[in-house]
Amino acid sequence: QVQLVESGGGLVQSGGSLRLSCAASGSINSIYVMAWYRQAPGKQRELVAGIITGGSTSVADSVKGRFTISGDYAKKMVYLQMNSLKPEDTAVYYCYVDALVVRRIGYWGQGTQVTVSS
């Protein structure tokens, strides 16, 4: 099985920064996609940023210019650098990995809370 462990969430003032980390472990043969999603209270889970094998990245328009995703496929780590945080960024942030174990499926972390105060 695959386990994803997130860290780095917390409480920060508006304009501040946080860096989220996610470590994947288990019998992973290949990782195809690593991504961060978030879910605010009463809202649907949304894609924040993703990175694919080869290094291409994409970020949501709502965080473009403020958030940066990076990954280390060899170490099975993915990071989300969040700068200029706004109260509307408050959410539970989830790590997602699309990986091949026995077959290719997606795995989710348990989530880490990010709270931005105004």
DSSP file with accessible surface (Angstrom, degrees, kcal/mol):
  #  RESIDUE AA STRUCTURE BP1 BP2  ACC     N-H-->O    O-->H-N    N-H-->O    O-->H-N    TCO  KAPPA ALPHA  PHI   PSI    X-CA   Y-CA   Z-CA
    1    1 A Q              0   0  172      0, 0.0    26,-0.8     0, 0.0     2,-0.4   0.000 360.0 360.0 360.0 165.8    0.0    0.0    0.0
    2    2 A V  E     -A   26   0A  14     24,-0.2     2,-0.4    25,-0.1    24,-0.2  -0.922 360.0-165.0-113.3 135.5    0.9    3.6   -0.4
    3    3 A Q  E     -A   25   0A 130     22,-2.5    22,-2.3    -2,-0.4     2,-0.5  -0.970   1.9-163.9-119.4 137.7    1.0    6.1    2.5
    4    4 A L  E     -A   24   0A  10     -2,-0.4   106,-0.6   104,-0.3     2,-0.5  -0.986   5.0-169.5-120.0 126.4    1.1    9.9    2.1
    5    5 A V  E     -A   23   0A  80     18,-2.2    18,-2.3    -2,-0.5     2,-0.3  -0.964   5.8-162.5-121.5 117.1    2.1   12.0    5.0
    6    6 A E  E     +A   22   0A   9     -2,-0.5     2,-0.3    16,-0.2    16,-0.2  -0.678  13.2 169.1 -95.5 153.6    1.6   15.8    4.8
    7    7 A S  E     +A   21   0A  66     14,-2.2    14,-2.7    -2,-0.3   105,-0.1  -0.968  42.1  65.8-152.7 163.4    3.2   18.4    7.0
    8    8 A G        +     0   0   33     -2,-0.3    11,-0.3     1,-0.3    14,-0.0   0.346  62.0 130.1 106.9  -5.9    3.7   22.1    7.2
    9    9 A G        +     0   0   29     12,-0.1     2,-0.3     9,-0.1    -1,-0.3  -0.186  24.9 114.5 -72.9 173.1    0.2   23.4    7.7
   10   10 A G  E     -d  114   0B  31    103,-1.0   105,-2.8   102,-0.1     2,-0.5  -0.988  62.4 -46.1 160.3-164.8   -0.7   25.9   10.4
   11   11 A L  E     +d  115   0B 127     -2,-0.3     2,-0.3   103,-0.2   105,-0.2  -0.876  53.5 165.2-104.4 131.3   -2.0   29.3   11.3
   12   12 A V  E     -d  116   0B  24    103,-2.5   105,-2.4    -2,-0.5     2,-0.1  -0.982  34.5-109.9-143.5 152.4   -0.5   32.3    9.5
   13   13 A Q  E >   -d  117   0B 148     -2,-0.3     3,-2.4   103,-0.2    72,-0.2  -0.452  51.6 -80.4 -79.6 156.0   -1.4   36.0    9.1
   14   14 A S  T 3  S+     0   0   64    103,-2.5    72,-0.2     1,-0.3    -1,-0.1  -0.289 121.0  27.9 -54.5 134.5   -2.5   37.4    5.8
   15   15 A G  T 3  S+     0   0   52     70,-3.4    69,-0.6     1,-0.3    -1,-0.3   0.268  99.5 117.7  92.4  -9.4    0.5   38.0    3.6
   16   16 A G    <   -     0   0   20     -3,-2.4    69,-2.4    69,-0.2     2,-0.3  -0.079  56.5-122.4 -82.6-175.3    2.5   35.3    5.2
   17   17 A S        +     0   0   60     66,-0.2     2,-0.3    67,-0.2    66,-0.2  -0.930  21.0 179.6-132.6 151.5    4.0   32.1    3.8
   18   18 A L  E     - B   0  82A  32     64,-2.2    64,-3.2    -2,-0.3     2,-0.5  -0.976  16.1-147.0-143.0 154.1    3.9   28.4    4.5
   19   19 A R  E     - B   0  81A 123    -11,-0.3     2,-0.3    -2,-0.3    62,-0.2  -0.982  13.1-158.2-126.1 119.7    5.5   25.4    2.9
   20   20 A L  E     - B   0  80A   0     60,-2.8    60,-2.4    -2,-0.5     2,-0.3  -0.744   7.7-166.3 -94.0 144.0    3.7   22.1    2.7
   21   21 A S  E     -AB   7  79A  23    -14,-2.7   -14,-2.2    -2,-0.3     2,-0.4  -0.951   6.0-168.0-127.3 150.0    5.5   18.8    2.3
   22   22 A a  E     -AB   6  78A   2     56,-1.9    56,-2.0    -2,-0.3     2,-0.5  -0.982   3.9-162.7-139.9 126.6    4.2   15.4    1.4
   23   23 A A  E     -AB   5  77A  39    -18,-2.3   -18,-2.2    -2,-0.4     2,-0.4  -0.940   6.9-156.3-112.4 126.6    6.2   12.2    1.7
   24   24 A A  E     +A    4   0A  12     52,-2.8     2,-0.3    -2,-0.5   -20,-0.2  -0.820  17.5 171.7-100.8 139.2    5.0    9.1   -0.1
   25   25 A S  E     +A    3   0A  55    -22,-2.3   -22,-2.5    -2,-0.4     2,-0.2  -0.957  26.0  69.2-141.8 162.8    6.0    5.6    1.0
   26   26 A G  E    S-A    2   0A  45     -2,-0.3     2,-2.2   -24,-0.2   -24,-0.2  -0.744  94.9 -31.9 123.7-172.2    5.2    2.1    0.2
   27   27 A S  S    S+     0   0   87    -26,-0.8     2,-0.5    -2,-0.2   -25,-0.1  -0.396  74.3 164.2 -84.5  67.3    5.7   -0.3   -2.7
   28   28 A I        +     0   0   19     -2,-2.2    73,-0.2     1,-0.2     3,-0.1  -0.723  21.9 179.5 -91.6 124.5    5.6    2.3   -5.4
   29   29 A N  S    S-     0   0  114     71,-3.3     2,-0.3    -2,-0.5    72,-0.2   0.850  71.5  -4.0 -88.5 -40.8    7.0    1.3   -8.8
   30   30 A S  E     -E  100   0B  52     70,-1.2    70,-3.0     0, 0.0     2,-0.5  -0.992  56.0-146.5-151.6 148.8    6.4    4.6  -10.5
   31   31 A I  E     +E   99   0B  14     -2,-0.3    68,-0.2    68,-0.2     3,-0.1  -0.978  17.0 173.1-116.2 130.1    4.8    8.0   -9.8
   32   32 A Y  E     +     0   0B  72     66,-3.2    21,-1.8    -2,-0.5     2,-0.4   0.800  66.3  16.2-102.1 -41.9    3.1    9.8  -12.7
   33   33 A V  E     -EF  98  52B  36     65,-1.3    65,-2.8    19,-0.2     2,-0.4  -0.998  53.6-171.7-138.5 138.5    1.5   12.8  -11.0
   34   34 A M  E     +EF  97  51B   1     17,-2.6    17,-2.9    -2,-0.4     2,-0.3  -0.996  24.7 161.0-126.1 137.5    1.9   14.6   -7.7
   35   35 A A  E     -EF  96  50B   3     61,-2.8    61,-2.6    -2,-0.4     2,-0.4  -0.956  34.5-130.6-151.2 164.8   -0.5   17.3   -6.8
   36   36 A W  E     -EF  95  49B   0     13,-2.9    12,-2.9    -2,-0.3    13,-1.7  -0.991  23.5-179.5-121.4 133.5   -2.1   19.4   -4.1
   37   37 A Y  E     -EF  94  47B  59     57,-2.8    57,-2.9    -2,-0.4     2,-0.3  -0.812   8.2-157.4-118.5 164.9   -5.8   19.9   -3.6
   38   38 A R  E     -EF  93  46B  16      8,-2.4     8,-3.0    -2,-0.3     2,-0.4  -0.989   6.9-162.1-143.4 154.8   -7.7   21.9   -1.1
   39   39 A Q  E     -E   92   0B  65     53,-2.2    53,-2.3    -2,-0.3     6,-0.2  -0.950   7.1-162.6-139.9 116.0  -11.1   21.9    0.4
   40   40 A A    >   -     0   0   23      4,-0.4     3,-2.3    -2,-0.4    51,-0.1  -0.587  45.5 -75.5 -90.4 158.1  -12.6   24.8    2.3
   41   41 A P  T 3  S+     0   0  117      0, 0.0    -1,-0.1     0, 0.0     3,-0.1  -0.275 118.7   6.3 -55.8 129.5  -15.7   24.4    4.5
   42   42 A G  T 3  S+     0   0   91      1,-0.2     2,-0.3    -3,-0.1    -3,-0.0   0.519 113.6 100.7  77.5   4.9  -18.8   24.0    2.5
   43   43 A K  S <  S-     0   0  145     -3,-2.3    -1,-0.2     1,-0.0     2,-0.1  -0.814  75.3-101.9-121.4 162.9  -16.9   23.9   -0.8
   44   44 A Q        -     0   0  174     -2,-0.3    -4,-0.4     1,-0.1     2,-0.2  -0.436  46.1 -94.2 -77.4 154.4  -15.8   21.1   -3.2
   45   45 A R        -     0   0   87     -6,-0.2     2,-0.3    -2,-0.1    -6,-0.2  -0.482  49.7-165.8 -66.0 136.2  -12.3   19.9   -3.2
   46   46 A E  E     -F   38   0B  84     -8,-3.0    -8,-2.4    -2,-0.2     2,-0.4  -0.945  23.9-108.0-130.0 151.2  -10.3   21.8   -5.9
   47   47 A L  E     +F   37   0B  76     -2,-0.3   -10,-0.3   -10,-0.2     3,-0.1  -0.585  31.4 176.6 -75.5 129.1   -7.0   21.3   -7.6
   48   48 A V  E     -     0   0B   1    -12,-2.9    12,-2.9     1,-0.4     2,-0.3   0.842  62.8 -22.2 -97.5 -49.6   -4.4   23.8   -6.5
   49   49 A A  E     -FG  36  59B   0    -13,-1.7   -13,-2.9    10,-0.3    -1,-0.4  -0.985  56.6-165.6-162.8 152.1   -1.3   22.7   -8.3
   50   50 A G  E     -FG  35  58B   7      8,-2.6     8,-2.2    -2,-0.3     2,-0.4  -0.973   5.6-161.4-144.0 156.8    0.2   19.6  -10.0
   51   51 A I  E     -FG  34  57B  11    -17,-2.9   -17,-2.6    -2,-0.3     2,-0.3  -0.998  11.6-158.5-139.7 136.1    3.4   18.3  -11.3
   52   52 A I  E >   -F   33   0B  81      4,-2.4     3,-2.8    -2,-0.4     4,-0.2  -0.721  40.6 -73.3-112.0 165.1    4.0   15.4  -13.7
   53   53 A T  T 3  S+     0   0   83    -21,-1.8     3,-0.2     1,-0.3    -1,-0.1  -0.328 123.1  39.1 -54.0 129.2    7.0   13.2  -14.5
   54   54 A G  T 3  S-     0   0   81      1,-0.1    -1,-0.3    -3,-0.0    -3,-0.0   0.145 124.5 -89.9 107.2 -18.6    9.4   15.3  -16.4
   55   55 A G  S <  S+     0   0   40     -3,-2.8    -2,-0.2     1,-0.3    -1,-0.1   0.368  73.0 148.7 102.7  -5.3    8.8   18.4  -14.3
   56   56 A S        -     0   0   80     -3,-0.2    -4,-2.4    -4,-0.2     2,-0.3  -0.430  27.1-167.8 -66.0 137.9    5.9   20.2  -16.0
   57   57 A T  E     -G   51   0B  80     -6,-0.2     2,-0.3    -2,-0.1    -6,-0.2  -0.849  16.2-170.5-125.6 159.8    3.7   22.0  -13.5
   58   58 A S  E     -G   50   0B  67     -8,-2.2    -8,-2.6    -2,-0.3     2,-0.3  -0.986   4.9-167.2-146.0 147.5    0.4   23.7  -13.5
   59   59 A V  E     -G   49   0B  33     -2,-0.3   -10,-0.3   -10,-0.2     5,-0.1  -0.964  31.1 -98.7-133.4 152.9   -1.3   25.9  -10.9
   60   60 A A    >>  -     0   0   25    -12,-2.9     3,-1.6    -2,-0.3     4,-0.9  -0.351  32.2-119.3 -66.6 149.7   -4.8   27.1  -10.4
   61   61 A D  G >4 S+     0   0  135      1,-0.3     3,-0.5     2,-0.2    -1,-0.1   0.845 111.2  64.2 -58.7 -32.6   -5.5   30.7  -11.6
   62   62 A S  G 34 S+     0   0   62      1,-0.2    -1,-0.3     3,-0.0   -14,-0.1   0.692 115.0  29.0 -68.3 -18.4   -6.5   31.6   -8.0
   63   63 A V  G X> S+     0   0    0     -3,-1.6     3,-2.4   -15,-0.2     4,-2.3   0.377  85.2 133.3-121.1   2.3   -3.0   30.9   -6.7
   64   64 A K  T << S+     0   0  123     -4,-0.9     4,-0.1    -3,-0.5    -3,-0.0  -0.293  77.2  17.6 -60.7 134.1   -0.9   31.7   -9.8
   65   65 A G  T 34 S+     0   0   83      2,-0.4    -1,-0.3     1,-0.1     3,-0.1   0.270 126.2  57.9  87.7 -11.9    2.1   33.9   -8.9
   66   66 A R  T <4 S+     0   0   26     -3,-2.4    17,-2.1     1,-0.2     2,-0.4   0.686  98.7  52.1-116.7 -35.7    1.7   33.1   -5.2
   67   67 A F  E  <  -C   82   0A   5     -4,-2.3    -2,-0.4    15,-0.2     2,-0.4  -0.855  59.2-169.6-109.2 144.1    2.0   29.3   -5.0
   68   68 A T  E     -C   81   0A  83     13,-2.5    13,-3.1    -2,-0.4     2,-0.4  -0.998   7.1-155.1-133.8 129.7    4.8   27.1   -6.4
   69   69 A I  E     +C   80   0A   7     -2,-0.4     2,-0.3    11,-0.2    11,-0.2  -0.823  18.4 169.8-101.5 141.5    4.7   23.3   -6.6
   70   70 A S  E     -C   79   0A  50      9,-1.8     9,-3.3    -2,-0.4     2,-0.3  -0.972   8.9-167.1-144.6 159.3    7.9   21.3   -6.7
   71   71 A G  E     -C   78   0A  30     -2,-0.3     2,-0.5     7,-0.2     7,-0.2  -0.990  22.4-151.6-149.1 154.4    8.7   17.6   -6.5
   72   72 A D  E  >> -C   77   0A  53      5,-2.9     5,-2.2    -2,-0.3     4,-0.9  -0.912  14.0-174.2-125.4  99.5   11.5   15.1   -6.0
   73   73 A Y  T  45S+     0   0   57     -2,-0.5     3,-0.2     1,-0.2    -1,-0.1   0.848  83.7  55.8 -67.4 -32.0   10.4   11.9   -7.7
   74   74 A A  T  45S+     0   0   89      1,-0.2    -1,-0.2    -3,-0.1    -2,-0.0   0.899 116.5  36.1 -66.3 -38.6   13.5   10.0   -6.5
   75   75 A K  T  45S-     0   0  149      2,-0.1    -1,-0.2    -3,-0.1   -51,-0.2   0.490 107.8-126.5 -90.8  -5.7   12.7   10.9   -2.9
   76   76 A K  T  <5 +     0   0   65     -4,-0.9   -52,-2.8     1,-0.2     2,-0.4   0.929  63.1 137.8  59.4  47.4    8.9   10.6   -3.5
   77   77 A M  E   < -BC  23  72A  37     -5,-2.2    -5,-2.9   -54,-0.2     2,-0.4  -0.949  34.6-171.5-123.9 145.7    8.4   14.1   -2.1
   78   78 A V  E     -BC  22  71A   1    -56,-2.0   -56,-1.9    -2,-0.4     2,-0.3  -0.995   8.5-165.4-136.3 142.6    6.1   16.9   -3.2
   79   79 A Y  E     -BC  21  70A  41     -9,-3.3    -9,-1.8    -2,-0.4     2,-0.4  -0.900  12.8-158.5-126.8 153.9    6.1   20.5   -1.9
   80   80 A L  E     -BC  20  69A   0    -60,-2.4   -60,-2.8    -2,-0.3     2,-0.6  -0.934   8.8-160.9-134.3 108.8    3.9   23.5   -2.1
   81   81 A Q  E     -BC  19  68A  58    -13,-3.1   -13,-2.5    -2,-0.4     2,-0.6  -0.827  11.5-166.9 -88.6 121.5    5.4   26.8   -1.4
   82   82 A M  E     +BC  18  67A   0    -64,-3.2   -64,-2.2    -2,-0.6     2,-0.3  -0.947  10.7 173.2-117.7 114.9    2.6   29.3   -0.5
   83   83 A N        +     0   0   59    -17,-2.1   -66,-0.2    -2,-0.6   -67,-0.2  -0.768  59.6  22.4-115.2 163.6    3.4   33.0   -0.4
   84   84 A S  S    S-     0   0   68    -69,-0.6    -1,-0.2    -2,-0.3   -68,-0.2   0.903  84.6-160.0  48.5  49.2    1.3   36.1    0.0
   85   85 A L        -     0   0    1    -69,-2.4   -70,-3.4    -3,-0.2   -69,-0.2  -0.259   7.7-158.8 -65.4 145.3   -1.4   34.0    1.7
   86   86 A K    >   -     0   0   84    -72,-0.2     3,-2.5   -71,-0.1     4,-0.3  -0.859  31.8-109.7-120.8 156.7   -4.9   35.3    1.8
   87   87 A P  G >  S+     0   0   48      0, 0.0     3,-1.9     0, 0.0    29,-0.4   0.855 117.5  63.5 -55.3 -31.7   -7.8   34.4    4.1
   88   88 A E  G 3  S+     0   0  127      1,-0.3   -48,-0.0   -48,-0.0    -3,-0.0   0.576  89.1  68.9 -72.1  -6.5   -9.6   32.8    1.1
   89   89 A D  G <  S+     0   0    1     -3,-2.5    -1,-0.3     2,-0.0     2,-0.2   0.523  71.0 121.2 -83.5  -6.1   -6.7   30.3    1.0
   90   90 A T    <   +     0   0   36     -3,-1.9     2,-0.3    -4,-0.3    25,-0.2  -0.399  40.6 107.4 -61.3 124.9   -7.9   28.8    4.3
   91   91 A A  E    S- H   0 114B   2     23,-2.1    23,-2.7    -2,-0.2     2,-0.6  -0.967  75.6 -80.3-177.2 171.3   -8.7   25.2    3.7
   92   92 A V  E     -EH  39 113B  34    -53,-2.3   -53,-2.2    -2,-0.3     2,-0.5  -0.869  47.4-146.7 -89.9 127.3   -7.6   21.6    4.4
   93   93 A Y  E     -EH  38 112B   0     19,-3.1    19,-2.2    -2,-0.6     2,-0.4  -0.856  12.7-162.2-102.3 130.2   -4.8   20.8    1.9
   94   94 A Y  E     -E   37   0B  41    -57,-2.9   -57,-2.8    -2,-0.5     2,-0.3  -0.922  12.5-138.8-116.6 136.2   -4.5   17.3    0.6
   95   95 A a  E     -E   36   0B   0     -2,-0.4    14,-2.4   -59,-0.2     2,-0.4  -0.692  22.1-167.7 -85.9 141.2   -1.6   15.6   -1.1
   96   96 A Y  E     -EI  35 108B  45    -61,-2.6   -61,-2.8    -2,-0.3     2,-0.4  -0.998   6.6-173.6-134.1 135.1   -2.5   13.4   -4.1
   97   97 A V  E     -EI  34 107B   1     10,-2.3    10,-2.7    -2,-0.4     2,-0.7  -0.998  15.7-154.4-132.3 130.5   -0.3   11.0   -5.9
   98   98 A D  E     +EI  33 106B  22    -65,-2.8   -66,-3.2    -2,-0.4   -65,-1.3  -0.921  39.5 162.5-100.0 108.1   -1.0    9.0   -9.1
   99   99 A A  E     -EI  31 105B   0      6,-2.4     6,-2.2    -2,-0.7     2,-0.6  -0.906  42.5-124.2-136.4 157.7    1.2    6.0   -8.7
  100  100 A L  E     +EI  30 104B  47    -70,-3.0   -71,-3.3    -2,-0.3   -70,-1.2  -0.907  43.9 141.3-102.1 116.6    1.8    2.4  -10.0
  101  101 A V  S    S-     0   0   21      2,-1.6     3,-0.1    -2,-0.6    -1,-0.1   0.477  93.9 -27.2-111.2 -93.4    1.9   -0.2   -7.3
  102  102 A V  S    S-     0   0  138      1,-0.4     2,-0.3   -73,-0.0    -2,-0.1   0.810 144.0  -0.1 -85.3 -38.9    0.1   -3.3   -8.6
  103  103 A R  S    S-     0   0  171     -4,-0.1    -2,-1.6     2,-0.0     2,-0.6  -0.925  92.7 -87.4-140.4 168.8   -1.9   -1.1  -10.9
  104  104 A R  E     +I  100   0B 131     -2,-0.3     2,-0.3    -4,-0.2    -4,-0.2  -0.671  61.9 139.8 -87.2 117.5   -2.1    2.6  -11.4
  105  105 A I  E     -I   99   0B  56     -6,-2.2    -6,-2.4    -2,-0.6     2,-0.3  -0.921  48.5 -98.7-145.1 171.3   -4.4    4.5   -9.1
  106  106 A G  E     -I   98   0B  31     -2,-0.3     2,-0.4    -8,-0.2    -8,-0.2  -0.718  29.6-161.4 -97.2 146.0   -4.6    7.7   -7.1
  107  107 A Y  E     -I   97   0B  28    -10,-2.7   -10,-2.3    -2,-0.3     2,-0.4  -0.951   3.9-150.9-126.3 147.3   -3.8    8.0   -3.4
  108  108 A W  E     -I   96   0B 111     -2,-0.4  -104,-0.3   -12,-0.2   -12,-0.2  -0.900   8.9-135.0-118.6 145.2   -4.7   10.7   -1.0
  109  109 A G        -     0   0    9    -14,-2.4  -104,-0.1    -2,-0.4     3,-0.1  -0.296  34.0-104.6 -82.0 177.8   -3.1   12.0    2.2
  110  110 A Q        -     0   0  117   -106,-0.6   -16,-0.1     1,-0.1  -105,-0.1   0.646  62.6-113.9 -83.1 -13.8   -5.0   12.7    5.3
  111  111 A G        -     0   0   14    -16,-0.1     2,-0.4     1,-0.0   -17,-0.2   0.112  18.2-128.4  97.2 148.3   -4.9   16.5    4.9
  112  112 A T  E     - H   0  93B  22    -19,-2.2   -19,-3.1  -105,-0.1     2,-0.3  -1.000  23.5-121.1-135.2 135.0   -3.3   19.4    6.7
  113  113 A Q  E     - H   0  92B  89     -2,-0.4  -103,-1.0   -21,-0.2     2,-0.5  -0.589  23.0-171.9 -80.9 132.1   -5.1   22.5    7.9
  114  114 A V  E     -dH  10  91B   0    -23,-2.7   -23,-2.1    -2,-0.3     2,-0.5  -0.993   5.5-176.6-120.1 122.8   -4.0   25.9    6.6
  115  115 A T  E     -d   11   0B  50   -105,-2.8  -103,-2.5    -2,-0.5     2,-0.6  -0.988   7.2-166.5-124.0 124.6   -5.7   28.9    8.3
  116  116 A V  E     -d   12   0B   6     -2,-0.5     2,-0.3   -29,-0.4  -103,-0.2  -0.955  10.7-153.7-113.2 118.0   -5.0   32.4    7.2
  117  117 A S  E      d   13   0B  43   -105,-2.4  -103,-2.5    -2,-0.6    -2,-0.0  -0.662 360.0 360.0 -92.5 147.5   -6.1   35.2    9.5
  118  118 A S              0   0  139     -2,-0.3    -1,-0.1  -105,-0.2   -32,-0.0  -0.366 360.0 360.0 -88.6 360.0   -6.9   38.6    8.3
